[in-house]
Amino acid sequence: MLQKDKLTVDLPKIDYLEQDNTYTGSCGLFRYRIAPDKEKDPKVLTVGVYTDHCYEIEDEAGRVTKKDFEWSNDGVAEAEQWVAEEYEKFASHAWN
């Protein structure tokens, strides 16, 4: 949900991610992705925010900001807050 430069993010809870699922969302050009980190530790949630293109292209170009979170519903809640904060940074630059 979007309210004047603020994005409310509702990511799927840990039971969805335990099925090895990846979740993506967007608001205009701002995009985000949450997934188990298969390369480092599959019980770590890695969240990335990026713009413009698909995750793979942006990641290869080094344009994805990533952060790891605890594998729990509390970790998901922290990730939701972080994505919302990253959106606020994006919105303040994109619309000025």
C-alpha positions in Angstrom: 0.0 0.0 0.0 1.3 3.5 -0.8 0.6 6.6 1.2 2.4 9.9 0.2 6.0 8.7 -0.2 5.5 5.8 2.2 5.1 2.2 1.2 3.5 -0.4 3.5 5.1 -3.8 2.7 3.4 -7.1 3.5 5.8 -9.9 2.8 4.8 -13.6 3.0 5.6 -15.2 6.3 8.2 -17.9 6.9 6.0 -20.8 6.1 5.8 -19.6 2.4 9.6 -19.2 2.3 10.2 -22.6 3.8 8.8 -24.1 0.6 11.9 -22.6 -1.2 9.8 -19.8 -2.7 11.0 -16.4 -3.8 8.7 -13.4 -3.4 8.9 -10.2 -5.5 7.0 -7.0 -5.4 7.1 -3.5 -6.8 5.8 0.0 -6.6 6.4 1.9 -9.9 10.1 1.5 -10.7 11.0 0.4 -7.1 11.2 -3.3 -6.8 12.0 -5.8 -4.0 12.7 -9.5 -3.6 12.9 -11.8 -0.6 14.3 -15.3 -0.8 16.2 -17.9 1.1 19.9 -17.4 0.5 20.8 -20.7 -1.3 24.4 -19.8 -1.8 25.4 -18.9 1.8 22.8 -20.3 4.1 19.3 -21.4 3.1 18.0 -20.5 6.5 18.9 -16.8 6.0 16.5 -14.4 4.4 18.1 -12.2 1.8 16.1 -9.1 0.7 17.1 -7.0 -2.2 15.8 -3.7 -3.5 16.5 -2.4 -7.0 14.9 -0.4 -9.9 14.2 -0.5 -13.6 15.0 -4.1 -14.8 14.6 -7.6 -13.5 16.5 -8.8 -10.5 19.0 -10.9 -12.4 20.1 -8.0 -14.7 20.3 -5.5 -11.8 22.2 -8.0 -9.6 24.7 -8.8 -12.3 25.3 -5.1 -12.8 25.8 -4.6 -9.0 22.8 -2.4 -8.6 20.9 -4.4 -6.0 21.0 -3.3 -2.4 20.8 -6.4 -0.2 20.4 -7.2 3.4 20.2 -10.5 5.3 17.6 -11.1 8.0 16.9 -13.9 10.6 15.0 -16.9 9.4 11.8 -16.2 11.4 8.6 -14.3 11.2 10.4 -11.6 13.3 13.0 -11.5 10.5 10.3 -11.1 7.9 8.8 -8.2 10.0 12.2 -6.5 10.1 12.6 -7.0 6.3 9.2 -5.4 5.7 10.4 -2.3 7.7 13.7 -2.2 5.9 12.0 -2.4 2.4 9.7 0.5 3.4 12.7 2.6 4.6 14.5 1.9 1.3 11.4 2.9 -0.6 11.3 6.2 1.3 15.0 6.9 0.2 14.1 6.0 -3.4 11.0 8.2 -3.4 12.8 11.2 -2.0 15.4 11.0 -4.8 13.1 9.9 -7.6 10.5 12.7 -7.2 12.9 15.6 -6.4 
